[in-house]
């Protein structure tokens, strides 16, 4: 790391506030973030202080953001990221003097640059003594409001919630959406501390991904109250997260609990009961949990992901509530991000496998520690299947989109997760688990609260694990894994005995056995997915009807099962399943479960395209803005013609 950040001697500790030490930035060519307008080597944000009101009528967050800035000696301006912010004024915080500012031309994907003149620099005693270290700090205040259509924010009407009585708001910042409600430098490599005061209607509760300073809120008028939060560890700005609603809390242990609408609390407490054991297992593997609390927020169905690893408050989809705890691997995954992603963060989104591949590997180790090798083997085996499918769908072994480190957004499907985790599993199997665990624990400690690149990781593993062992270097094929397409020959396929039994049921079905002869009693989500995804993609209507009627697939309350079944039904234009499709698409907003359904419909020509557009028209108000935008592009007339 010293080699990568030797040019960063300027960026030490801002002289402004008693926040945690400023995190370094990386200036190597590989660390250049093409998804930000910021120039952090000139001037960078080190702390964000928000004072915002959630206006549910106007659907906007309104108030001020005060930014602490660390600038090079000759810096005259700072560039932030802006996606539709409605700026009223920008002033020097300490003097109140207006500052010149300008919003540049917006690009389709990354918004617009917000360029702000820095306050005049007052000479310091260090300057006079010739002892200045070449940087200086200032503070600016931006008065603004988010736009009603801000891509990070979803404002839900009461009828879109579990309780049906109160509105709801939540944010989703990853990857570059927080620039739509927070004026800052929205890049994972520019880590920032933050604090926030959020004012909401008096009958609602605000929660955020930071320490909860005012648990009950403070009266802010007859009809509102304010909540204050702090994050003293520098984090990538996409991890600043907010939710407001009729929320209640249930305790799981001394460090953990669940926030959710009251209607889902009991189910959530049951489903996530093992989280304290997960924290212990993770800490035993790779070092202490450094974020204080690990609480979870169970969101309404429109939340677009399985989980989001916001520090101190993981956001989770209600599709995890299957009553059998078979999907708690998602919780283990988000917890593991507390090390890989939140503690050590990809410097750019070209390196996203450093977050997701590491975390998928770590998640599997947590599940093995808690539930045994066979449970972990099931997840690994399914991940292998997903990896092979993604490689084939990307265009095969030579396709550039199968590289781990490529252009931003290039890596296909979930290869960041699957191929990335297999890379680490291969290293473990090659050097031995004990040796690799010791290395990873040291890695997380060496780069705690810092950004990382693929080149940085490879340099570190060569220094601390390979240590000039040429034979080991040749066995590992590190550069082949990181930079080349396809799957190297030393990849590790872990096979599950449990899933092998499901495979036998699949073969029996393919040979004509009646569905009623297959014993699905007690099947986990993973067994269901192995079976449904393994069925032939072309089946006669009679066999589809037999599957549906015998296994009640169209009525399944397990969202994973329902989605996998609907994919198969769509592939066969099985119209008796269409009512279940319309119902499901209007109830579930998780992209992993609904995007494949729209994609499958669009592959069915005019028949499917018409249904896709009709389903979307009836369901789009229930989706998060990013999900709705993805689906709208997918089903557009131009896409259909292509």
N, C-alpha and C positions, 0 to 999 in steps of 0.2 A: 504493500500500500504506500510505503514511503516513496517508492519510485513513481507512483501514479499521481501523487499530490504534492510533489516537491514545489510546484508553482503556486501553492496556496499559502505561503507564509503570511500573506496579507490578512487572511481570514481567520482571525483568532477569536477573541472574546469582545463583543460589543460593549462599549463603556456606558450603555444606557440603563439597562435593567438587570435585576438579579435573577435572570433566567438561567437555565442550564447552559453549559458551554456550547457555543455555536458549533454545529456539525460541519465537518469539512465538505467541500464539493470536489468533484473530479473534473479535471480539465484535459484528459487525454482525448484524442480524436474519437475513440470508441464510446466515450461518455457524453458526447454531444447529443443533446435531446432535441430532436427535430419537431417534437410536439409542443414546444413552448416558445414564446417570443422572448423570454427573459435572456438577459446577458449577465448571469450571476458573477462572472469574473470582474465585471465593472461595478455593479451594485446589486445587493441581494437582500431579500427579506429574511430576518432572523426570528421575528416574533409577530404574531397576529393577535390583536385584541378586538373582539367583536362586541358590539352592543346593539342588538337587533330585536325588533318586534315581529312576531309572526302574525300577519294580517290575513286571516282566512277568507275574508270577503274579497279583498283585492288579489289574493293569492300571490303575496309578495313578502319577502323578508326585507325589512326597512330599518335603517339606522346608520351606524358608523363602523368602520374598520380602521383601527389605528395600527400602523405598521412600524416596527423597528427595522432600520435599514443599516447595513454595513456596506460602506463604499470605499473603493480605491481612492487614493489621494486626489486624482484629477477628475473624478466622476462628477458629471453635471446633471445627470438624469438617471432614473431607474425605469425599467420596462417591466410591466406586469402583464398577466393574461386576463382577457376580458371576453366573456361570451354573453353579450346582451345586457350588461349591467346598466342601470339608469343612474348615472352619476350626477349629483347635484353640485357638489363642491369638493375641492381638495385643498387642504391648508397645512401649513407647518404647525404641528401640534403645540409646540411650546410658545409660539408667538401669535398664532391665529392668522398669520398672513396668508393670503391666497397664493397658490402655486399654479404655474402654467401647466396645462395637461392637454393631451390630444389622443383620441382613439383613432388608430390607423385602419386600413382596409382589412376586413375580415376574410379569412380563408374558410373553405368549406368545413374543414375538420378541426382546426385548432383555434377558432375564434380570432380576435383582433388584438394587436398590441396596444396596451395603454401606457403611453409614455408620459412621465411626470418629472418636471424640473425639481431637483433637490433643493432644500433650503440652503441659503448661504451659509458657508462654513465659517464659524467664528474661530479665530486663532486660539490655541490652547497653550498652557504653560509648557507642555511637551514640545510644541512647535517652537516656542521662543527659545527653549533650551537645546533645540536640535535633537530631541530624543523621540520624536514622533515615529511610530512603528509603521507608518505608511497607510493606515486606514482611518476612517472616521465614521461616526455614527450620527444618525438623525432619526427623527420620528415624524410621520405624516398622518393626517386623518382624512379619510375619504367618507363623505356622506353620500349615501346611495340607496337604491332599492334593487332587488332582483326583478327580472321580468316575470309576468305570470306564467310564461311557458318555459322557465328556466329548466334546462335539461337534467340538472341534478335533483330537482325537487318534484315530489309528487304530492299533490293536495287531494285528499280523498274526501268525498262526501260521506255523510254518516251511513248511507245505505251500502257503501263499499267496505265497511268495517264489520267486525264480528258482532259488536254490540248494537249497531244500527242507529245509535242515538247521538254520537259525537263525531265531529270531523277529525281528520288525522293528517299529519304531515310527516314525511321522512325524506332524507337525502341519500343519494348514492353517488359518491365522488369518483370512484375508480372508473376509468383511468384518468380522464382529463375533464370531468364534468363539474368539479367544484368551482371552476372559474366562472360558472354561471350564477353563483350566489356569494362568492368570496373573492374580493379583489386581492390577488396575491400572485406569486410566481408558482404556477401550478405544474411543477415538475417533481418526480419522485427523488431526484438527486439534490433538491434544494430543501433540506429538512428544516423545519421551523417549530418552535414552541408556540403555544397559543393559550388564550383564555377567552371566555365568552360569557356575556350576560344576555339571556334570552327571555323576553317578555311574552307571555302567552295568556289566553283567556283563563280566568280564575278557576274554571272547572276542568282544566286540562293540565297535564304534566309534561315538562320538557326533560329529555335525557340526551346526553352527548357522550362522545368517546373520550372522556377525560374525567378527572377527579370531580366528584359531585360536592361542591363546597357548601351549597345551600340545599340540603335534601328536600325540605318541604316548600322551598320557594319563599320569596319575600313579597308582601303586598306592594303592588305598583299602581294602585288606584282601586276604585270600587269594583271593577270588573276584570282585573288582571293581576298576575303575579310574575315575578322574575326569578329565574334560576341562574346560578353562577357556576361555571366549570373552569377547570385549569388542566393543562397538559404541560408538565415541566420537562418532559423528555422531548428532544427534537424529533419530529415525525415528518414523513412526506405529506404534503398537503392533502392528498387524496384520502387520508385517514381522518380528516376532520368530518365528523358525522353528527347528524341531528335527527331526533324524532320528537313529535309532539302529539299527544292523544290522551284518551281516557285510559291511562296506564296504571297498573298496580304491580307490586313487587312480591316475589316469593323467594325465600332464602333456601339455598341448597347446601351451604356450608359456610365456614368462616371467611372464605375468599370469594364466594360465588353465589349467584342467584339469577332469577329470571324476571324480566320486565315484559309485560304483555297486557292485552285487554283482559279484563277479569274472566270473560267467557272461556279463554284458552289456558288459564293459569294451571289448573289441576293437571291437565293433560301434559303441559310443558314440564311441570315439576316431575312427573313420572318419567317422561321420555328422556330427560337430561339428568337423571339422578346420579349418574356416575361421573359428573364433571370434576369433582374434587379429586377422585382417583386419577383422572386424566391429567390434571395439573401435576400431581405427584409423579406420575409416570414420566411425563415430559421433562420435568425438572431433573429427575434421576438420570435421564438419558443425556441431556445437553446443557445442563446448567440452570441456575435459578430463574424463576419467573420474575421479570423485572418491572411489571406494570401495576403492582398493587392488587387490585381486584380483577376477577374475570367474571363479569356479568354478561348475560345474553338478553337480547331483545327479540321476541318472537313477533314478527310483523304481519300485517294483513297479506292476503294471497297475491297482491300485485307486486310484491317485492320480487325483483327480476332474477335473483341469484339464489343458490342454495344457502349460501352464507357469505358474509362480508366481515373481514377480520378487524374491524375497527377497534383500536386499543381500549381496553377496559370494558368494552361493550360490543361483543360480536352480534351482528344482525343476522337473523335466521328466518328462513321461509317456514310457513306452517305446513308445507308438504312433508316435513320431517315427522309430523305427528301421526305415525302409523300404529302406535300402540304396542310395538314389539321391540323397540330400541334397536332395530336393525339398520337404521340410518344415522346412528350417532357417529359414524365415521366422518360426517360433515362437521360435527362439533369438534372432533379430534383434529380435523384439517384446519379449521379456523383457529383453534388453540395453538396448533403448531406454527401458524403464521406469527405468533407472538415472538418467535425466534427468527424464522425465515420469511422476511417480508416486512415485518414491523421493526424488528431489532436490526437486522441487516437487510437492506432494501435494494432491489435492482435500481441502478442509476438511471436507466432509461427503459422504455417499454420494449426495446429490442432485446433486452436481457430478462424478459419476464419469467423465463424458466428458472432463474435464480430464486424467484419467489415461489412459483407454483410447483416446479419439479422437486425442489428441496422439501417443500411442505407436504407434497403427496407421499414422498418417501418417509418423512418424519411421522405423518399421520398413521401410516401402516405400522410403524414401530410402536406407536402408542396403543393401537388396537391389539397388536400381538401381546404387549405387556399386560393388558387388561383381560383379554378374552382368549388368548392362546394362538398358537401357530396356524391352526386350521382356519379360524375366522380371518386372520390376516391373509392367509393364502387365497381365500375367496376374493378378497378385494384385489390382490395382486393379479390373479388370473383374469378377472374382469377387466382390469386396466390393460393387460396384455391384449385382450380382444379389442378393446377400444383403440389401442395404439396401432394394431395391424389394420383395422378399418380406416383409421384416419390417414395412414400412409397410402393405402390404396385409393382413397377418395381424393387425396391431394395430387395424385398423378403417378404414384409409384415411387420406387426407391431413389430415382434420380431427380425427383421434383424438388426445386429450391424451397418450397414451402414445408418440407420435412426437416429443414435445419432447425436446430435449437436457437442459434443466434443468427438472426436475419434482419431484414428490414422490419420496422415497427408494424405489427399486425399481420406479418407475412406467415408466421408459423401456423399450420393448418389445424383446425379443430382444437382438440385438447392435447396436442403433442407437447406443449409446454409442460403439462402435468405428467403425461404418460411416458414419453421418451425421456423427459428430464429426470423423473424418479427412477427409471430403469438404468440411467447413467450412474446414479449414485448406488443403486443396488448392485450393479456390476462391480463398482469399486469395492463395496463391502465384501462381496464374494471373493474378490481377487486378493485383497490384503488381509481379510479376516475382520469379523465384526468388532472385536475388542479394540483393535488398532484404529479402525475407521471411526468408531464412536469417540475415541479420545481425540482424534483429529477434528471431528465436527464440533465437539464441545469447545476446543481451542479456537476454531474458526469463528464461532458465534461470539466468543469473548473478545477476540482481536478486533472485530469490526462492529462491535456493538454501537448502535445509533449512528451508523454510517451507511452511505451508499456503496454499491459494489457493481463491478462489471464482470463479464465472462472472462476477459483477460486477467482481471485481478484475482478471480477465483482460481484460474489455472496456475497463475504465478504462485499463489499461496499454497496450493496443494503440492506443487513441485518442491517448494521450499520446506514445507513442514511434514509432508508425508512421503513423497518419492525420494527426496534427498539424494539426488544424483544416481539413483539405482536405475541403470540403463535398461536392464531386463524388465523391471517393473514398468518403466515408462513405455516400453514397447507393448507389454501386455495390456495396459490400460487404454491405449489409443485415445488419449484425452482430446486432441485436436480434431480427430475424426468424429468423435461424439459431439463436440461443441459446434463445429463449423461446417461439417459436411452433411449432405442430405442422406436420407435412408437410415437403415438400422445396422450398426456394426455387428460383426459375427460373434462378438463376445457378450451380446445381450443375454439377460437372464429371464427365462420363463418359469415362474413358479406355478405349479399346477395344484389345484384344489381337489381333494378326494370327494368333498361334498358336491362340487360342481360336476365331477366325473359321473356321479350317480344321476344328476340331472341330464347329463349328456346321454346316458343310457335310456332315459325316458324319451328323450328327443328321437333317438334312433328307432325306438319302438313305435312312436307316433308316425315317423316317416315310413315305417314298414306296414302301416295300416292299423296299428293297435287303436282300440277305442280310447277316447280321452278319459272316460270313466275308469279305465284301468290304471291311470297314473295317479299316485297318491301325493297330493299337494298339501296335505295337512301339515301345518307348522312351517311351511316354506318361508324363508326370509325374503326380503326384497331382492337380495342378490340371486337367490335361486330362481325366483320368478323372472328376473331379467335374463338370466342365462337361457331359460326355457323359451321365453317369448322372442328374444332376439335371435335365437338359434333356429326358429321355425323357418321353413322355406318361404321365400318372399312371394311365391305364387302358389295359391291354394284354391281348390274349388269351393264354391259357396257353401256346399254341404259341410265341408270340414270346418270352415270358419264358423258356421252356425253351431256346430257341435262344440267347438272350443268355447264360444261365447255362452251358450246355454249351460254347459256343464261346469265351467269355471267362473261364471258370472263376471266376465271381464268388463263388459260395458258398465257394470254397476260397482266395480271395485272402488273402495274408498282409499286405496293406496295409489297416490298420484303417479308413482313410477310405473306401476303395473298398468294403470289406465292409459298412460301415454304410450307405452310400448305396444299395447294392444291396438290402439288407434293408428299407430304407424303401420302395423300390419294390415289393418282393415282398409286404410287409405290406399296402400299399395295394390290391393285387390279390388278397389272400387266396391267395397262391401257396404251397400247403402243402409242396411239395418243398423249399422253402428253410427250413422250420422247424428241422430239425436244425442247420443252420448258425446260426440265430438263438439256439438254446439254448446252443450252444458259445460263440458270440461274447459273449453277455450274461454268461456266467460267467468270461470271460477278460479283459474290458475294463471298467474302472470310470470311464473318462473321460466326464463328463456330456455333452459336446458330441456324442459318438458313440452313447451309449445312450439318453439321454432321448428323442430323437425316435422311437426304436423303440417305447418304451412308449407314447408319445403316439399314434403311429400305430395301435398295437393297440387302444387305448381308443376310437379313432374308428371301429372296425370292429364296434361293437355287441357282442353276447354272444359271438360267435366270438372276437373279439380280446381282450375283457376276461378271458375265462377263460384264454387263453394268457398274457396279460400277468401275471396273478397266479401262474400256475404257473412261468413263467420267473423271476419275482422271488423266489418262495419257494426256488427252487433256487440262485439267484445272490446273494441279498442279503448273505450273510456276506462276499462278496468286495468289497463297496462301502464307500467311506468313509461315516461316519455322516451327513454332510450330503447326500450323493448318495442314500443309502438312504432318508432322510427325505423328500426331494423326490419320489422315485419312489413311495414308499408313499402319499403324499398324492395323487399323480396317479392311482393305480389303486384308490383306496379305493372302496367301494360307493357312498358319497355322491357322489363325483366322477362315477362311471359313470352314476348316475341323472340328474345334472345335464346 
